[in-house]
Amino acid sequence: MATVQPTPTSFWNDTGKTGITSWIFSTDHKRIGLLYFYSTFGFFLVGVLLGLLLRIELMAPGRTIMGPATYNATFTVHGVVMIFLFIIPGMPGAFGNLVMPIQIGARDVAFPRLNLFSWWLYAIGAVIVLTSLFTGGGPPDTGWTFYVPFSARTGTNVSLAVLGVFVIGFSSILTGINFVTTIHRLRAEGMTWGRLPLFVWSIYATAWVQVLATPILGITLVLIMAERILGAGLFDPGRGGDPVMYQHLFWIYSHPAVYIMILPAMGVISDVIPVFARKPIFGYKMIAFSSLAIAAAGSLVWGHHMYTSGMSDTAILVFSFLTFVVAIPSAIKVFNWVSTLYKGSISLEAPMLFALSFILLFSIGGLTGLILGAAATDIHVHDTHFVVGHFHYVMFGGAGFAFFSAMHYWLPKFYGRKYAEKPAVIAWAFMFTGFNILYFSMMVLGLKGMPRRYYDYLPEFAPLNLVSTIGSWILAVGLIIMLVNLFRGLFWGEPVGSNPWGGATLEWSIPTPPPTENFDQEPVVTHGPYDFTKAGVP
Amino acid sequence: MTHETTAHHIVSYKKLVMVWLGLLSLTGLTVWVAHHNVGIGHVWGSLAIACIKSGLVIAFFMHMKYEGRLLRWFLLLALAIVAIFIGFTFFDVLYR
């Protein structure tokens, strides 16, 4: 096997520090990106393990491996870990940091020290969340939504978990501020708004949502602590409070948070598809503006989580209408990705396979979202396994598969080595098959009336639950193959050149692995991000 | 790209103490309103006092009175978004 030595100026070598301190105190956006990658992906694996345990419990009716209290804690920690420790910080923190500054022709982000501080806040918040599992009354059992009145009364360690999420929220806000400033102020000469890669556009839209919506989560979590510690009565009707107001406050953040999770994923897909279809993206401007439209309209639809909460009919009407409005920019993106494929010279390598899966799985997730967005149908399937299946199609089939696509697409650039293609395709096939068996069964179960968040169920739901659990094992096998192949490849695989995929964005124009400050000279951009002819790639 | 610079303004201790005393007085007024039956003024009066207090904090303690136009626009944007978020909850609260 040929060996590849990083160039002397590679970001792997060129630091004044050694060992762990060269990472945890580095202000280089690439090192911070990798810190985010390993920490968020580590939590993803923890979340997967908890999810597998949940599926084993549900494999047969009655108690299988855990009782109801443990089941409640397990699904809560699964949700908290996946949402707050993986999906929300994962894509912006890892790939936003790794790729975005290079794509705009910058040497680093606008505030490198703030960037490092953001990661530290994330790490401290994560430690606090983990501490909550083993202290006080034990792991929280409220679900990741921390709904009152239960979250105000339960004896489990909700206060500490909420504090951890509160700290992580600040990390998200600071990353958002940093990225907005970077994209406004540090673009290279010629990198006009019309030449920004669509991944950058999506990170930009995401950053605004992070800055504007996350403070509301912080305030809401503080109010939970005020309820628990001071007995404030803010959400207690007996004392003039309003429990539905908690749901408003929580979802004002947490629905836009869905877009923090999915917008960067859409950016990845918008970058991967033109490269592997060897065609400029179809409808660049519409995709760019649809990211902003999703960010704006998506911030006004939180009420669709609350149709059965006792909210007024007027509010249901308004939120239902706005939910359908969000479908328009989402559909624009799907239409443009598919149109890009039309008459393209499609190369079905691993990043593309994950990207194509994204389009299908996200579309299923989005269309089932419309069933939930319409009050008339939502009332029948609210809090059933249909909802669980739906959001896993969007979050895992969407954001998760895009994350895997990004791992295969960009990590070779930063490691200088590449995974083996055939095992990657086999892993994808296992994951795609297992995913659909796992979550499609859940949606059918939900339509049949199986509620979510129950550790037991009626015997009539048993066959599909068994099928769903078998799907989780197939998915897990695919994940293991993917991880072994990917990381084996990154450390011992075949060396790659500066532009292994034939991309036209700026990260493919610099050496592999990138130098510490990315560019010897500030680049002058003369063509669009998907103009393969002008970029001189075949 | 343009670089907007603003003169660095130092707020005197005297002014800061005056603002602080003003905030304390307004807090006292809030408590008074809470303990007296002033009809519709109970809610609107409390909200008005809270708005004045936050205005004082933003203007002096957050230094916004002395900042450039860009930061003021961003503040306005943030306030508009908060207003929209709160406003939308009234589709629920007003029609229950």
Chai-1 contact restraints between the chains, C-beta under 6 A:
chainA,res_idxA,chainB,res_idxB,connection_type,confidence,min_distance_angstrom,max_distance_angstrom,comment,restraint_id
A,L212,B,I81,contact,1.0,0.0,6.0,A-B,restraint_1
A,H248,B,T89,contact,1.0,0.0,6.0,A-B,restraint_2
A,I252,B,F85,contact,1.0,0.0,6.0,A-B,restraint_3
A,M311,B,D92,contact,1.0,0.0,6.0,A-B,restraint_4
A,S312,B,D92,contact,1.0,0.0,6.0,A-B,restraint_5
A,S312,B,Y95,contact,1.0,0.0,6.0,A-B,restraint_6
A,S312,B,R96,contact,1.0,0.0,6.0,A-B,restraint_7
A,T314,B,F91,contact,1.0,0.0,6.0,A-B,restraint_8
A,T314,B,Y95,contact,1.0,0.0,6.0,A-B,restraint_9
A,A315,B,F91,contact,1.0,0.0,6.0,A-B,restraint_10
A,A315,B,D92,contact,1.0,0.0,6.0,A-B,restraint_11
A,V318,B,F91,contact,1.0,0.0,6.0,A-B,restraint_12
